[in-house]
Amino acid sequence: AITNLLEMAKQTKEQIINKDFESATEKLSRELKAFSHEQGRPDFNELVDVYFVLADAYIEMKQLKRAERYLSTGYTVFFKIQQEEIKASKGVFNAETTQKLNALRATLCKMIGKLKKAKGDYEDAVKQFAHSIYLDSVEHGPENCILSSRYFIIGEAFRSQGKQVEARKVFGKVISIWKACLTKKLCGSMSGEIDELMLTEAFDNLKSILSVLEAELGAINPVVGECVETLGLIEICLLYTSDAADDTPCVDLGGRRILKKKKH
């Protein structure tokens, strides 16, 4: 049952990026509620990511009270995991445990930041996202593309506060991160993978950034040009990924080539 819930959470997370997740979220919520009722408790360590995914989905759906409940349960489970690790290691964590706890803290801070932003508490949201970026950058480095969506949301929070200059600086960070990562990928010098969901999310974020930059700086601007160039690199990478996938069928979604999984 836990394995099924984790698989459903993974699918829901993918659908959040594609903006088609309401039915999957409700199904996951029902299955989790039934499982918790059957087991007599909700605080299984393995389900911490499920709670974070549901919190994320309900934030996107603007159902903030439900999001807060799932985030609160996720925090409780995280605290339980942390206390168990402290007891087991007598307070001295090895590298693997530190990495695991930092990853969970980073996700927790990211979710708190999203909730704060949705509630209009932009200053605290920025702090939470900044701490989340710091925790993940310890493992992945500060220029890793997995951090770019958090920089993007920080930029959006700055714009909501009327801090246009600060927002443009952060948006510039998003552009530079993706330009560097995609250039390395196309040159074959990048370790690790960039999957199609990351590329899809980056495409949407950069399109939004481009719209803002063009409105504020005009179309003839170096930063605008760099954003357009990076969007082009994303489309090339999507095509490259498609060709590398043994002619996997793909469809065009608003100028984006998105892979379809092969049916076996």
C-alpha positions as CSV (number, residue, x, y, z in Angstrom):
1,A,0.0,0.0,0.0
2,I,2.8,2.4,0.8
3,T,4.5,1.6,-2.5
4,N,1.3,2.4,-4.3
5,L,0.9,5.7,-2.5
6,L,4.5,6.7,-3.3
7,E,3.9,5.9,-7.0
8,M,0.7,8.0,-7.0
9,A,2.5,10.8,-5.3
10,K,5.2,10.7,-8.0
11,Q,2.6,10.9,-10.8
12,T,0.8,13.7,-9.0
13,K,4.1,15.6,-8.7
14,E,4.6,15.3,-12.5
15,Q,1.1,16.4,-13.2
16,I,1.6,19.5,-11.0
17,I,4.3,20.7,-13.4
18,N,2.0,20.0,-16.4
19,K,-0.9,21.9,-14.6
20,D,-3.2,18.9,-14.8
21,F,-3.4,17.5,-11.3
22,E,-6.8,18.1,-9.6
23,S,-8.2,14.6,-10.1
24,A,-4.9,12.9,-9.3
25,T,-4.6,15.0,-6.1
26,E,-8.1,14.1,-4.9
27,K,-7.5,10.4,-5.6
28,L,-4.2,10.5,-3.7
29,S,-5.8,12.3,-0.8
30,R,-8.6,9.7,-0.6
31,E,-6.1,6.8,-0.8
32,L,-3.9,8.3,1.9
33,K,-6.9,8.9,4.2
34,A,-8.1,5.4,3.8
35,F,-4.6,4.0,4.4
36,S,-4.1,6.1,7.5
37,H,-7.6,5.0,8.8
38,E,-6.8,1.4,8.2
39,Q,-3.4,1.6,9.9
40,G,-4.7,3.7,12.8
41,R,-2.1,6.4,12.4
42,P,-0.7,8.8,9.6
43,D,2.9,9.3,10.7
44,F,4.7,6.7,8.6
45,N,8.2,7.9,7.8
46,E,8.0,6.6,4.2
47,L,5.0,8.9,3.5
48,V,6.7,12.2,4.3
49,D,7.1,13.0,0.6
50,V,3.4,12.2,0.0
51,Y,2.4,14.9,2.4
52,F,4.7,17.4,0.8
53,V,3.3,16.6,-2.7
54,L,-0.3,17.0,-1.5
55,A,0.6,20.3,0.2
56,D,2.1,21.5,-3.0
57,A,-0.9,20.5,-5.1
58,Y,-3.4,22.2,-2.8
59,I,-1.3,25.3,-2.7
60,E,-1.5,25.3,-6.5
61,M,-5.3,24.8,-6.2
62,K,-5.5,27.7,-3.8
63,Q,-7.0,25.4,-1.1
64,L,-4.6,26.8,1.5
65,K,-6.2,25.3,4.6
66,R,-5.9,21.8,3.2
67,A,-2.4,22.5,2.1
68,E,-1.5,23.7,5.6
69,R,-2.9,20.5,7.2
70,Y,-0.8,18.3,4.9
71,L,2.2,20.4,5.4
72,S,1.8,20.3,9.2
73,T,1.6,16.5,9.1
74,G,4.6,16.4,6.8
75,Y,6.5,18.5,9.3
76,T,5.4,16.2,12.2
77,V,6.7,13.2,10.3
78,F,10.0,15.0,9.4
79,F,10.5,15.9,13.1
80,K,9.8,12.2,14.0
81,I,12.4,11.0,11.5
82,Q,15.0,13.6,12.8
83,Q,14.4,12.5,16.4
84,E,14.8,8.8,15.5
85,E,18.1,9.6,13.6
86,I,19.4,11.6,16.6
87,K,18.6,8.7,18.9
88,A,20.1,6.1,16.6
89,S,23.3,8.0,16.0
90,K,23.6,9.6,19.4
91,G,23.6,13.0,17.8
92,V,26.5,12.4,15.5
93,F,25.2,12.1,11.9
94,N,27.2,10.5,9.1
95,A,27.3,12.0,5.6
96,E,24.4,9.9,4.3
97,T,22.1,10.9,7.2
98,T,23.0,14.5,7.0
99,Q,22.2,14.5,3.2
100,K,18.9,12.8,3.8
101,L,17.8,15.3,6.6
102,N,19.0,18.3,4.6
103,A,17.0,17.2,1.6
104,L,13.9,16.9,3.7
105,R,14.5,20.2,5.4
106,A,15.0,21.8,2.0
107,T,11.7,20.4,0.8
108,L,10.0,21.5,4.0
109,C,11.3,25.1,3.6
110,K,10.3,25.2,0.0
111,M,6.7,24.1,0.8
112,I,6.5,26.6,3.7
113,G,7.8,29.3,1.3
114,K,5.1,28.4,-1.3
115,L,2.4,28.6,1.4
116,K,3.7,31.9,2.7
117,K,3.8,33.3,-0.8
118,A,0.2,32.1,-1.5
119,K,-0.9,33.9,1.7
120,G,0.8,37.1,0.7
121,D,3.6,36.9,3.3
122,Y,6.3,37.6,0.7
123,E,9.1,38.6,3.0
124,D,9.0,35.3,5.0
125,A,8.4,33.3,1.8
126,V,11.7,34.7,0.4
127,K,13.5,33.7,3.6
128,Q,12.2,30.2,3.4
129,F,13.1,29.8,-0.2
130,A,16.6,31.2,0.4
131,H,17.2,28.7,3.2
132,S,15.9,25.9,1.0
133,I,18.3,26.8,-1.8
134,Y,21.2,26.9,0.7
135,L,20.4,23.4,2.1
136,D,20.2,21.9,-1.4
137,S,23.2,23.8,-2.7
138,V,25.4,22.1,-0.1
139,E,24.7,18.8,-2.0
140,H,24.2,20.0,-5.5
141,G,26.0,23.4,-5.8
142,P,24.5,26.9,-6.0
143,E,24.2,26.8,-9.8
144,N,22.4,23.5,-10.2
145,C,19.3,23.7,-12.4
146,I,17.1,21.9,-9.8
147,L,17.3,25.2,-7.8
148,S,16.1,27.4,-10.6
149,S,12.3,27.1,-9.9
150,R,12.9,28.4,-6.4
151,Y,14.9,31.4,-7.7
152,F,11.9,32.0,-10.0
153,I,9.4,32.0,-7.2
154,I,11.7,34.4,-5.2
155,G,11.6,36.7,-8.2
156,E,7.8,36.5,-8.3
157,A,7.7,37.3,-4.6
158,F,9.9,40.4,-5.2
159,R,7.6,41.5,-8.0
160,S,4.5,41.1,-5.7
161,Q,6.3,43.5,-3.2
162,G,7.0,46.0,-6.0
163,K,10.7,45.2,-5.9
164,Q,11.2,45.2,-9.7
165,V,15.0,45.6,-9.6
166,E,15.5,42.7,-7.2
167,A,13.1,40.6,-9.2
168,R,15.1,41.2,-12.4
169,K,18.3,40.2,-10.7
170,V,16.8,36.9,-9.5
171,F,15.3,36.3,-12.9
172,G,18.7,36.9,-14.4
173,K,20.0,34.1,-12.1
174,V,17.4,31.7,-13.5
175,I,18.4,32.5,-17.0
176,S,22.1,32.1,-16.3
177,I,21.7,28.8,-14.5
178,W,19.7,27.3,-17.3
179,K,21.9,28.7,-20.1
180,A,25.0,27.2,-18.4
181,C,23.4,23.8,-17.7
182,L,21.9,23.5,-21.2
183,T,25.1,24.5,-22.9
184,K,27.0,21.8,-20.8
185,K,24.3,19.2,-21.7
186,L,24.5,19.9,-25.4
187,C,28.3,19.8,-25.3
188,G,28.1,16.5,-23.4
189,S,30.1,17.8,-20.4
190,M,27.3,17.8,-17.9
191,S,27.0,15.1,-15.2
192,G,23.5,14.0,-14.2
193,E,20.3,14.2,-16.2
194,I,17.8,16.9,-17.0
195,D,14.4,15.3,-17.6
196,E,11.6,16.5,-19.8
197,L,9.5,17.7,-16.7
198,M,12.4,20.0,-15.6
199,L,12.7,21.3,-19.2
200,T,8.9,21.9,-19.4
201,E,8.9,23.8,-16.1
202,A,11.9,25.8,-17.1
203,F,10.3,26.7,-20.5
204,D,7.2,28.0,-18.7
205,N,9.2,29.9,-16.2
206,L,11.4,31.5,-18.8
207,K,8.5,32.4,-21.0
208,S,7.0,34.2,-18.0
209,I,10.3,35.9,-17.3
210,L,10.6,37.0,-20.9
211,S,7.2,38.6,-20.8
212,V,8.2,40.6,-17.7
213,L,11.6,41.6,-19.1
214,E,10.2,42.7,-22.4
215,A,7.6,44.8,-20.7
216,E,10.1,46.5,-18.3
217,L,13.2,46.7,-20.5
218,G,12.0,46.5,-24.1
219,A,12.6,43.8,-26.7
220,I,16.1,45.2,-27.6
221,N,18.0,44.4,-24.4
222,P,20.9,42.0,-23.7
223,V,19.1,40.3,-20.8
224,V,16.0,39.8,-23.0
225,G,18.2,38.4,-25.8
226,E,19.9,35.9,-23.3
227,C,16.4,34.8,-22.2
228,V,15.3,34.2,-25.8
229,E,18.6,32.3,-26.4
230,T,18.0,30.1,-23.4
231,L,14.5,29.3,-24.5
232,G,15.9,28.2,-27.8
233,L,18.4,25.9,-26.0
234,I,15.5,24.3,-24.1
235,E,13.7,23.5,-27.4
236,I,17.0,22.1,-28.8
237,C,17.4,19.9,-25.7
238,L,13.9,18.6,-26.0
239,L,14.5,17.7,-29.6
240,Y,17.9,16.1,-28.7
241,T,16.3,14.1,-25.9
242,S,13.6,12.9,-28.3
243,D,16.1,11.8,-30.9
244,A,18.1,10.1,-28.2
245,A,15.1,8.1,-27.1
246,D,15.1,5.8,-30.1
247,D,12.5,7.8,-32.1
248,T,10.1,7.9,-29.1
249,P,6.8,9.5,-30.3
250,C,6.4,13.1,-29.2
251,V,3.8,15.8,-29.5
252,D,4.0,19.5,-29.9
253,L,2.5,21.6,-27.0
254,G,2.7,25.3,-27.8
255,G,6.1,25.0,-29.4
256,R,7.5,22.4,-27.0
257,R,8.3,18.9,-27.9
258,I,7.3,16.7,-25.0
259,L,8.2,13.0,-24.9
260,K,5.6,10.3,-24.6
261,K,6.5,7.1,-22.8
262,K,6.7,4.1,-25.0
263,K,3.9,1.6,-24.5
264,H,5.2,-2.0,-24.0
